[in-house]
Amino acid sequence: MSVSLSRQREGTHAGGHGCFDRSDSTILIEATLVEALSVTLGGDREPNPHEPFDGSPPTLQNTFCTPPVVGLHDHVDMVVIEQLPTALIRGLKGAYSQTMASFPLSLLSSQLARLRRSAACCLTGLVLLSMVTSPLSAEELELRQGDHVIIVGGTMPERMQQFNHFETRMQIRHPELELYVRDLAWSADEVALRPRSQAFQDHGHSLQEHGATVVLAFWGFNESFGGEAKLGEFETNLNRWIDETNAIKTADGREMKIVLIAPMAHENLGNVHIPDGSATNANLEIYTAAMQKVAEAKGCHFVDLFHPTLAAMESDAEPWTLNGIHQTEAGDAKIAAILDEALFGDFDCQVDYEAVRGEVSEKNLQFWYDYRAVNGFYIYGGRKEPFGVVNFPAEFAKLRNMIGVRDRRVWAAAKGESLPAEIDDSQTGEFVEIPTNVEAEVVISSPEQQLNSFHLPDGYTVDCFASEVDFPDLKNPVQFAIDARGRVWVCTMPSYPMYLPGEPVNDKILILEDTDGDGKADKQTVFAEGLHLPTGIELGYGGCFVAQQPNLMFLKDTDGDDVADVREIVLHGFDSADSHHSISAFTWGPSGELYFQEGTFHHTQVETPYGPQRVKNASVFRFEPRTWRFEIFVSYGFANPWGHTFDDWGQNFVADASGGANYFGTAFSGDVVYPHKHAGLKQFLVKQWRPTCGCEFVSSHNFPAEAQGNYLLNNCIGFHGVLQYKMHDEGSGFGADPVEPLLRSEDTNFRPVDLQFGADGSLFICDWFNPLVGHMQHNLRDPKRDKNHGRIWRVWYQDNPLREVTDLSQASNEELLETLKDYEYRVRYRARRELTQRDTADVMAALDQWVSSLDESDEGTTHALLEALWLRQCHDQVDRNLLEACLRHDDYRVRAAATRVLCYWRDRFDDTLELLRVQVNDDHPRVRLEAVRAASFLSGTDAEEMVTEVLIYDMDDYLNYTLDETLKTLQHKANQ
């Protein structure tokens, strides 16, 4: 063996996807790492990790007390090891497996952080790092003909099937084995906690039903948030899971092979708004050691992804992850290279890598439609009778045959065979014919006919902003958002209720624009297509967040053509047991958090950089894109909440569609310990109709004075129109009384599902337009469901002028701050959204000047101060002075809103408990209510004692309810 050292030169690799030839590649490492290699290359003596550290600068040489291989000048940063033999690599594995457990991780990390990035040799270098620092079983994993390789774990392995690098490599290196590979990973899964919706076990996706012979198990990440206190429990659960898995009888009696794969490291992205990974990695290190110990005791294979990814991430200028814990596509390729070579050794790609990856991606997409099928409650759950048993057995038989066809294409591509571009599914089975149970003839009314069916109060008018007549892509619109230019972005869902095997999904996001100001759209742009069931949308951060069941996706246009060229799943794990109960009703809160919600039957679990979040049977979610904080905002037994809005002072209101219930949000949005739920809460208005779908407060100069502040509520069955309620304060909360509906229609095809005031002050209403909307009442495949129509309506008051539409995207920061003084809620909403996505330093500098210029005698200053506080929260810029000014303000509405800000800044102050104590003793009950709610996010007896001080004041229904819920939560935390 010869090892030559030289200055850096270009290495070679194939196409950046991880296929490279070991024989002529060059591997880059830093000089200090070469010094450590002298242990295996012939240093003076064996490494002694137990020898005391002498206080010298931390280098690998100091730690191992071994002289360098050669004398290197201080200014020679990089070295190259050429033609490194496999025998040496295996020797390095053995040497490091003996020492890594006691080797100081921080010391290794500090050295590897100096490694320079090389675009030409990045993947090759990472492979060496994985081999040098990964304590593996001595024996590489040997696969057998026809092995069924099953992947389990949390979000990281789930994302592997989004990018498909690892399976592609595995199929390429084993083309003759014809491997059956299925990814059963599920966001936030733990080895002993894997919640699923009702009867999921009947859908045929257990290890035994997939005939598992090899299981790649990615446990430990979510469990690690339990820290050292939960380590023993994790080891016990892992041992039990291995025993249970080994007990599974394989189809041909072959031995089950289990590979335990430690989590990858939490990457430090250098982003001050999200965790740097230090706390997570400290836990991951001890959980990795525990997994290795269990693997050795049980005779399992083991791969340590943690140490090599930690080292490689710190040395790479390109981020591997979105948020520190979930890999990007580029990161996935690097992780795949480390994992693949750790399991199987050197990788030699002799076929078209991307062609194979394309076939793997198509196979896994079809499997995704099976494993993560939406509407599971109607396929195998509590509502499969009487309709689901008719059509779904044939559909899933066909789909699984289609997946088998794609398996064979993967194997052929891995062997280098040419394949026809078109996939032949002609022999995969047929669907059954579905009769309708609707006897009445379906009549599709034209926009003109529908317009004549509307009834409005005196002075109001309605017109059609857009319909499928002018825009054929406007099919089943479900939610919309209005951008800074006044354009309407709308989600369409012709694929609803779900994917039909073999028919490509093509739901779209359309941008509809009125270019001549006549109140009617005359331009359409398809921002995104090829989506599946985008039940919700909201704009922000230069793009849009959109539901992509069962995930939350972010789409962005980067070249200015209004067509999305970036698509990234940002949150995984929302359940989709019922596609019309899935995440919907997207809206921004006043302090920059995105809210959306889901209905019953669902069991959702989402991984975050702060730990997993779980909820079952309905919730409202809260997500801060800047900080990546995701949490359960309301855990309550909703049926299907499909409406959420805020008033001018940050108080929120939630509409539950199925039952027609409407709730004041503060009272039941305190913290809850999973799997507990909040108890039943009274409604703030008396239900008139059901089901409802979308809500909004009147805040428009165009609408008459008597309508201002009214609560608007869509209803889409029985009563087809927009209900209207007059709001009033009621103790710590609110009440509402019905007044004349704003709009009603005699056309039962009219299905209002969303509403929002537009840039001109008129009210836009999204019309799903469909003769059939119920899941339970009709077969999901009923032929009378309409998939080709949809309308957007516009209501305005004739006696008041509409406002001129201005392009807020072109306004300066100073102009946008002045816009925060505007009377209209949605104008401020869009200005705040625009300010949120701009550069923080620039916005904060302008904000400071704006606040200092506010005139205390101006009645608008009160609300402007609150807007300033919210904008600081939007940018994650804590301002203690401004917060205290609002906490002590004369206006109770400001004090209440500031108390909620304090709740979300609670970890920024040492005296949060005392700050809340003042609010608990405030003169106004709504401030006390916010403080009692906020206390639920604390823990300990001091919090319990503090919150009960509210009892010395008059109590009402909301205060009693929220106090009870807070005390229950504090007790649940104490008992954990």
Rosetta blueprint (number, residue, H / E / L):
1 M L
2 S L
3 V L
4 S L
5 L L
6 S L
7 R L
8 Q L
9 R L
10 E L
11 G L
12 T L
13 H L
14 A E
15 G L
16 G L
17 H L
18 G L
19 C E
20 F L
21 D L
22 R H
23 S H
24 D H
25 S L
26 T E
27 I E
28 L E
29 I E
30 E E
31 A H
32 T H
33 L H
34 V H
35 E H
36 A H
37 L H
38 S H
39 V H
40 T H
41 L H
42 G L
43 G L
44 D L
45 R L
46 E L
47 P L
48 N L
49 P L
50 H L
51 E L
52 P L
53 F L
54 D L
55 G L
56 S L
57 P L
58 P L
59 T L
60 L H
61 Q H
62 N H
63 T H
64 F H
65 C L
66 T L
67 P L
68 P L
69 V L
70 V L
71 G L
72 L L
73 H L
74 D L
75 H L
76 V L
77 D L
78 M E
79 V E
80 V E
81 I E
82 E E
83 Q L
84 L L
85 P L
86 T H
87 A H
88 L H
89 I H
90 R H
91 G H
92 L H
93 K H
94 G H
95 A H
96 Y H
97 S H
98 Q H
99 T H
100 M L
101 A L
102 S L
103 F L
104 P L
105 L H
106 S H
107 L H
108 L H
109 S H
110 S H
111 Q H
112 L H
113 A L
114 R L
115 L L
116 R L
117 R L
118 S L
119 A L
120 A L
121 C L
122 C H
123 L H
124 T H
125 G H
126 L H
127 V H
128 L H
129 L H
130 S H
131 M H
132 V H
133 T H
134 S L
135 P L
136 L L
137 S L
138 A L
139 E L
140 E L
141 L L
142 E L
143 L L
144 R L
145 Q L
146 G L
147 D L
148 H E
149 V E
150 I E
151 I E
152 V E
153 G E
154 G L
155 T H
156 M H
157 P H
158 E H
159 R H
160 M H
161 Q H
162 Q H
163 F H
164 N L
165 H H
166 F H
167 E H
168 T H
169 R H
170 M H
171 Q H
172 I H
173 R H
174 H L
175 P H
176 E H
177 L H
178 E L
179 L L
180 Y E
181 V E
182 R E
183 D E
184 L L
185 A L
186 W L
187 S L
188 A L
189 D L
190 E E
191 V L
192 A L
193 L E
194 R L
195 P L
196 R L
197 S L
198 Q L
199 A L
200 F H
201 Q H
202 D H
203 H H
204 G L
205 H L
206 S L
207 L L
208 Q L
209 E L
210 H L
211 G L
212 A L
213 T L
214 V E
215 V E
216 L E
217 A E
218 F E
219 W L
220 G L
221 F L
222 N L
223 E H
224 S H
225 F H
226 G H
227 G L
228 E H
229 A H
230 K H
231 L H
232 G H
233 E H
234 F H
235 E H
236 T H
237 N H
238 L H
239 N H
240 R H
241 W H
242 I H
243 D H
244 E H
245 T H
246 N H
247 A L
248 I L
249 K L
250 T L
251 A L
252 D L
253 G L
254 R L
255 E L
256 M L
257 K E
258 I E
259 V E
260 L E
261 I E
262 A L
263 P L
264 M L
265 A L
266 H L
267 E L
268 N L
269 L L
270 G L
271 N L
272 V L
273 H L
274 I L
275 P L
276 D L
277 G L
278 S H
279 A H
280 T H
281 N H
282 A H
283 N H
284 L H
285 E H
286 I H
287 Y H
288 T H
289 A H
290 A H
291 M H
292 Q H
293 K H
294 V H
295 A H
296 E H
297 A H
298 K H
299 G L
300 C L
301 H E
302 F E
303 V E
304 D L
305 L L
306 F H
307 H H
308 P H
309 T H
310 L H
311 A H
312 A H
313 M H
314 E H
315 S H
316 D L
317 A L
318 E L
319 P L
320 W L
321 T E
322 L L
323 N L
324 G L
325 I L
326 H L
327 Q E
328 T L
329 E H
330 A H
331 G H
332 D H
333 A H
334 K H
335 I H
336 A H
337 A H
338 I H
339 L H
340 D H
341 E H
342 A H
343 L H
344 F H
345 G L
346 D L
347 F L
348 D L
349 C L
350 Q L
351 V L
352 D L
353 Y H
354 E H
355 A H
356 V H
357 R H
358 G H
359 E H
360 V H
361 S H
362 E H
363 K H
364 N H
365 L H
366 Q H
367 F H
368 W H
369 Y H
370 D H
371 Y H
372 R L
373 A L
374 V L
375 N L
376 G H
377 F H
378 Y H
379 I H
380 Y L
381 G L
382 G L
383 R L
384 K L
385 E L
386 P L
387 F L
388 G H
389 V H
390 V H
391 N H
392 F H
393 P H
394 A H
395 E H
396 F H
397 A H
398 K H
399 L H
400 R H
401 N H
402 M H
403 I H
404 G H
405 V H
406 R H
407 D H
408 R H
409 R H
410 V H
411 W H
412 A H
413 A H
414 A H
415 K L
416 G L
417 E L
418 S L
419 L L
420 P L
421 A L
422 E L
423 I L
424 D L
425 D L
426 S L
427 Q L
428 T L
429 G L
430 E L
431 F L
432 V L
433 E L
434 I L
435 P L
436 T L
437 N L
438 V L
439 E L
440 A L
441 E L
442 V L
443 V L
444 I L
445 S L
446 S L
447 P H
448 E H
449 Q H
450 Q H
451 L H
452 N H
453 S L
454 F E
455 H E
456 L L
457 P L
458 D L
459 G L
460 Y E
461 T E
462 V E
463 D E
464 C E
465 F E
466 A E
467 S E
468 E L
469 V L
470 D L
471 F L
472 P L
473 D L
474 L L
475 K L
476 N L
477 P E
478 V E
479 Q E
480 F E
481 A E
482 I E
483 D L
484 A L
485 R L
486 G L
487 R L
488 V E
489 W E
490 V E
491 C E
492 T E
493 M L
494 P L
495 S L
496 Y L
497 P L
498 M L
499 Y L
500 L L
501 P L
502 G L
503 E L
504 P L
505 V L
506 N L
507 D E
508 K E
509 I E
510 L E
511 I E
512 L E
513 E E
514 D L
515 T L
516 D L
517 G L
518 D L
519 G L
520 K L
521 A L
522 D L
523 K E
524 Q E
525 T E
526 V E
527 F E
528 A E
529 E E
530 G E
531 L E
532 H L
533 L L
534 P L
535 T L
536 G L
537 I E
538 E E
539 L E
540 G E
541 Y L
542 G L
543 G E
544 C E
545 F E
546 V E
547 A E
548 Q E
549 Q L
550 P L
551 N E
552 L E
553 M E
554 F E
555 L E
556 K E
557 D L
558 T L
559 D L
560 G L
561 D L
562 D L
563 V L
564 A L
565 D L
566 V E
567 R E
568 E E
569 I E
570 V E
571 L E
572 H L
573 G L
574 F L
575 D L
576 S L
577 A L
578 D L
579 S L
580 H L
581 H L
582 S L
583 I L
584 S E
585 A E
586 F E
587 T E
588 W E
589 G L
590 P L
591 S L
592 G L
593 E L
594 L E
595 Y E
596 F E
597 Q E
598 E E
599 G L
600 T L
601 F L
602 H L
603 H E
604 T E
605 Q E
606 V E
607 E L
608 T L
609 P L
610 Y L
611 G L
612 P L
613 Q E
614 R E
615 V E
616 K E
617 N L
618 A L
619 S E
620 V E
621 F E
622 R E
623 F E
624 E E
625 P L
626 R L
627 T L
628 W L
629 R E
630 F E
631 E E
632 I E
633 F E
634 V E
635 S E
636 Y E
637 G L
638 F L
639 A L
640 N L
641 P E
642 W E
643 G E
644 H E
645 T E
646 F E
647 D L
648 D L
649 W L
650 G L
651 Q L
652 N E
653 F E
654 V E
655 A E
656 D E
657 A L
658 S L
659 G L
660 G L
661 A E
662 N E
663 Y E
664 F E
665 G L
666 T H
667 A H
668 F H
669 S L
670 G L
671 D L
672 V L
673 V L
674 Y L
675 P L
676 H L
677 K L
678 H E
679 A L
680 G L
681 L L
682 K L
683 Q L
684 F L
685 L L
686 V L
687 K L
688 Q L
689 W L
690 R L
691 P L
692 T E
693 C E
694 G E
695 C E
696 E E
697 F E
698 V L
699 S L
700 S L
701 H L
702 N L
703 F L
704 P L
705 A H
706 E H
707 A H
708 Q L
709 G L
710 N L
711 Y E
712 L E
713 L E
714 N E
715 N E
716 C L
717 I L
718 G L
719 F L
720 H L
721 G E
722 V E
723 L E
724 Q E
725 Y E
726 K E
727 M E
728 H E
729 D E
730 E E
731 G L
732 S L
733 G E
734 F E
735 G E
736 A E
737 D E
738 P E
739 V E
740 E E
741 P E
742 L E
743 L E
744 R E
745 S E
746 E L
747 D L
748 T L
749 N L
750 F L
751 R L
752 P E
753 V E
754 D E
755 L E
756 Q E
757 F E
758 G L
759 A L
760 D L
761 G L
762 S L
763 L E
764 F E
765 I E
766 C E
767 D E
768 W L
769 F L
770 N L
771 P L
772 L L
773 V L
774 G L
775 H L
776 M L
777 Q L
778 H L
779 N L
780 L L
781 R L
782 D L
783 P L
784 K L
785 R L
786 D L
787 K L
788 N L
789 H L
790 G L
791 R E
792 I E
793 W E
794 R E
795 V E
796 W E
797 Y E
798 Q L
799 D L
800 N L
801 P L
802 L L
803 R L
804 E L
805 V L
806 T L
807 D L
808 L H
809 S H
810 Q H
811 A L
812 S L
813 N H
814 E H
815 E H
816 L H
817 L H
818 E H
819 T H
820 L L
821 K L
822 D L
823 Y L
824 E L
825 Y H
826 R H
827 V H
828 R H
829 Y H
830 R H
831 A H
832 R H
833 R H
834 E H
835 L H
836 T H
837 Q L
838 R L
839 D L
840 T H
841 A H
842 D H
843 V H
844 M H
845 A H
846 A H
847 L H
848 D H
849 Q H
850 W H
851 V H
852 S H
853 S H
854 L L
855 D L
856 E L
857 S L
858 D L
859 E L
860 G L
861 T H
862 T H
863 H H
864 A H
865 L H
866 L H
867 E H
868 A H
869 L H
870 W H
871 L H
872 R H
873 Q H
874 C H
875 H L
876 D L
877 Q L
878 V L
879 D L
880 R H
881 N H
882 L H
883 L H
884 E H
885 A H
886 C H
887 L H
888 R L
889 H L
890 D L
891 D L
892 Y H
893 R H
894 V H
895 R H
896 A H
897 A H
898 A H
899 T H
900 R H
901 V H
902 L H
903 C H
904 Y H
905 W L
906 R H
907 D H
908 R H
909 F L
910 D L
911 D L
912 T H
913 L H
914 E H
915 L H
916 L H
917 R H
918 V H
919 Q H
920 V H
921 N L
922 D L
923 D L
924 H L
925 P H
926 R H
927 V H
928 R H
929 L H
930 E H
931 A H
932 V H
933 R H
934 A H
935 A H
936 S L
937 F L
938 L L
939 S L
940 G L
941 T H
942 D H
943 A H
944 E H
945 E H
946 M H
947 V H
948 T H
949 E H
950 V H
951 L H
952 I H
953 Y L
954 D L
955 M L
956 D L
957 D H
958 Y H
959 L H
960 N H
961 Y H
962 T H
963 L H
964 D H
965 E H
966 T H
967 L H
968 K H
969 T H
970 L H
971 Q H
972 H H
973 K H
974 A H
975 N L
976 Q L
